[in-house]
Amino acid sequence: MSLAQILRNAFQKFAGATPRVPSSSSGFLAPSNSWSVDLIRTKTRYHFPRPSEKKRIKKHGWWTRMATLAGRRTLQRRILKGRYVLSH
């Protein structure tokens, strides 16, 4: 039996199976409190620190780009590409 036949048979077994969903009367899928779903979905998690605008401008700003040859090339590429914003 080839690998393709094994995979085909396995897929047919799973494709033919229907998931068992409990009836809505059991209350399994219905939340006990209508607010519980909203609180979970709108919970804000802060994984990263807030960005510093001073660091962003100092690293990617106009004067920094103009100070080096590579920065001027970056600005030239953005001009040729038609970017509205060339730097920060």
QUIFENWO-V620208 format. One record per helix or strand. SS is the DSSP state (helix for helix, strand for strand). FROM is the first residue (numbers start at 1). LEN is the number of residues. If there is no record, write none. Layout:
SS|FROM|LEN + SS|FROM|LEN
This chain:
helix|3|14 + helix|24|3 + helix|34|8 + helix|53|8 + helix|62|6 + helix|69|13
